[in-house]
Amino acid sequence: MTDTPSKPAAIKRPQVTIYTDGACKGNPGPGGWGAWLSSGGHDKELFGGEASTTNNRMELTAPIEALASLKRSCDVVIYLDSEYVRKGITEWIVNWQRRGWKTAEGKPVKNADLWQRLDALRKLHHVEWRWVRGHAGDPGNERADALANRGVASISKVRAT
């Protein structure tokens, strides 16, 4: 009988489902972002806001903060209602990078700082990006929307004091 080396067992990454959303009261204006993460029967809610921002910045910040909160490499499915973020990270970013963060018209890419951070974070994980219709009754999207609005409210409370 000979010993045959066995293949090392594949390390299974945690599976994480994330719903994200951004909100802005005025554009620009006070804004908030929210993310609901679910994995292995555990849920986590994240939210925050900025006093003067845009809706697109908040839509980008939500998945950034969600991915940044993960402590190790994961298989992630992110549901979002922003085609701007989904198409930006899955289609447009390659050409922006190739052109030195310029648009096809040669103008600077808006929110390049956030796109660069999101790009770096997504490379730490295996991420699928899935679009859902906003405000259409999807429970995860509704929860992320509520969290984004809590982010706006948290800014409003700070400004009022």
C-alpha positions as CSV (number, residue, x, y, z in Angstrom):
1,M,0.0,0.0,0.0
2,T,1.4,3.4,-0.9
3,D,0.5,6.7,0.5
4,T,-0.8,9.1,-2.0
5,P,-0.8,12.7,-1.1
6,S,-4.3,14.0,-0.6
7,K,-5.5,17.3,-1.9
8,P,-5.9,19.9,0.8
9,A,-9.5,20.5,1.7
10,A,-10.9,23.6,0.0
11,I,-11.3,26.4,2.4
12,K,-14.9,27.5,2.2
13,R,-15.5,31.2,2.4
14,P,-18.4,32.6,4.3
15,Q,-21.5,33.4,2.2
16,V,-22.8,36.9,2.8
17,T,-25.9,38.6,1.4
18,I,-25.8,42.4,1.5
19,Y,-28.6,44.9,0.6
20,T,-27.4,48.5,0.2
21,D,-29.0,51.8,-0.4
22,G,-28.3,55.5,-0.4
23,A,-30.6,58.5,0.3
24,C,-30.2,62.3,0.0
25,K,-32.5,65.1,1.0
26,G,-31.7,67.5,-1.7
27,N,-29.0,66.7,-4.2
28,P,-26.6,67.9,-2.9
29,G,-27.8,67.9,0.7
30,P,-27.8,65.8,3.8
31,G,-27.4,62.2,2.8
32,G,-27.3,58.7,4.3
33,W,-26.3,55.2,3.4
34,G,-27.5,51.9,4.7
35,A,-26.5,48.3,4.5
36,W,-28.1,45.1,5.8
37,L,-25.7,42.1,5.9
38,S,-26.9,38.5,6.5
39,S,-24.7,35.4,6.9
40,G,-25.2,32.1,8.6
41,G,-28.3,33.2,10.4
42,H,-26.7,36.4,11.7
43,D,-27.7,39.9,10.7
44,K,-25.9,43.2,10.9
45,E,-27.2,46.7,10.2
46,L,-24.9,49.6,9.2
47,F,-25.8,53.2,8.4
48,G,-24.2,56.6,8.4
49,G,-24.5,59.9,6.8
50,E,-22.9,63.2,5.6
51,A,-24.1,66.7,6.0
52,S,-23.5,67.8,2.4
53,T,-23.3,65.1,-0.2
54,T,-25.0,63.6,-3.3
55,N,-27.2,60.6,-3.8
56,N,-24.6,58.9,-6.0
57,R,-22.0,59.3,-3.3
58,M,-24.3,57.7,-0.7
59,E,-25.2,54.9,-3.1
60,L,-21.4,54.2,-3.5
61,T,-20.7,54.5,0.2
62,A,-23.2,51.8,1.3
63,P,-21.4,48.9,-0.4
64,I,-18.0,50.3,0.5
65,E,-18.9,50.3,4.2
66,A,-20.5,46.9,4.0
67,L,-17.5,45.3,2.3
68,A,-15.1,47.1,4.7
69,S,-16.9,45.6,7.6
70,L,-16.2,42.0,6.6
71,K,-13.3,40.6,8.6
72,R,-12.1,38.0,6.0
73,S,-12.6,37.1,2.4
74,C,-16.2,36.1,1.6
75,D,-18.5,35.1,-1.2
76,V,-20.8,38.1,-1.4
77,V,-24.0,38.9,-3.2
78,I,-24.8,42.6,-3.1
79,Y,-28.3,43.7,-4.0
80,L,-28.7,47.3,-4.8
81,D,-31.2,49.6,-6.6
82,S,-28.5,51.8,-8.2
83,E,-27.7,51.0,-11.8
84,Y,-25.1,53.7,-11.5
85,V,-23.1,51.6,-8.9
86,R,-23.9,48.3,-10.6
87,K,-22.9,49.3,-14.1
88,G,-20.0,51.5,-12.8
89,I,-18.3,48.6,-11.0
90,T,-19.1,45.9,-13.5
91,E,-18.8,47.7,-16.8
92,W,-17.5,51.3,-16.8
93,I,-14.6,51.0,-14.3
94,V,-12.3,49.1,-16.7
95,N,-12.3,52.0,-19.2
96,W,-12.1,54.6,-16.5
97,Q,-8.9,53.0,-15.2
98,R,-7.5,52.5,-18.7
99,R,-8.1,56.2,-19.4
100,G,-6.5,57.4,-16.1
101,W,-9.9,58.0,-14.4
102,K,-11.3,60.0,-17.3
103,T,-14.6,59.6,-19.0
104,A,-15.0,58.9,-22.7
105,E,-15.2,62.7,-23.1
106,G,-11.9,63.2,-21.3
107,K,-13.5,64.6,-18.2
108,P,-12.6,63.5,-14.7
109,V,-14.7,60.6,-13.4
110,K,-17.1,61.8,-10.7
111,N,-16.6,60.2,-7.3
112,A,-13.3,58.6,-8.5
113,D,-12.2,58.4,-4.8
114,L,-15.1,56.2,-3.9
115,W,-14.9,54.1,-7.1
116,Q,-11.2,53.4,-6.3
117,R,-12.0,52.4,-2.7
118,L,-14.9,50.2,-3.9
119,D,-12.7,48.6,-6.5
120,A,-10.0,47.8,-3.9
121,L,-12.5,46.3,-1.5
122,R,-14.3,44.1,-4.0
123,K,-11.0,42.5,-4.9
124,L,-10.7,41.1,-1.4
125,H,-13.9,39.1,-2.0
126,H,-15.9,37.2,-4.7
127,V,-18.7,39.7,-5.3
128,E,-21.8,39.3,-7.4
129,W,-23.7,42.5,-8.1
130,R,-27.5,42.2,-8.4
131,W,-29.9,45.0,-9.2
132,V,-33.3,45.1,-7.6
133,R,-36.1,47.6,-8.3
134,G,-36.2,50.2,-5.5
135,H,-39.3,51.0,-3.5
136,A,-41.0,47.9,-5.0
137,G,-41.6,45.9,-1.9
138,D,-38.3,43.8,-1.9
139,P,-37.9,43.3,1.9
140,G,-34.1,43.6,1.8
141,N,-34.1,46.7,-0.3
142,E,-36.8,48.3,1.9
143,R,-34.7,47.5,5.0
144,A,-31.6,49.1,3.4
145,D,-33.6,52.1,2.4
146,A,-34.8,52.5,6.0
147,L,-31.2,52.3,7.2
148,A,-30.1,54.9,4.7
149,N,-32.9,57.2,5.9
150,R,-31.7,56.6,9.5
151,G,-28.3,57.8,8.3
152,V,-29.9,61.0,7.0
153,A,-31.7,61.4,10.3
154,S,-28.5,60.9,12.3
155,I,-27.0,63.9,10.4
156,S,-30.1,66.0,10.9
157,K,-29.9,65.4,14.7
158,V,-26.2,66.4,14.8
159,R,-26.9,69.5,12.9
160,A,-29.8,70.5,15.1
161,T,-27.8,70.4,18.3
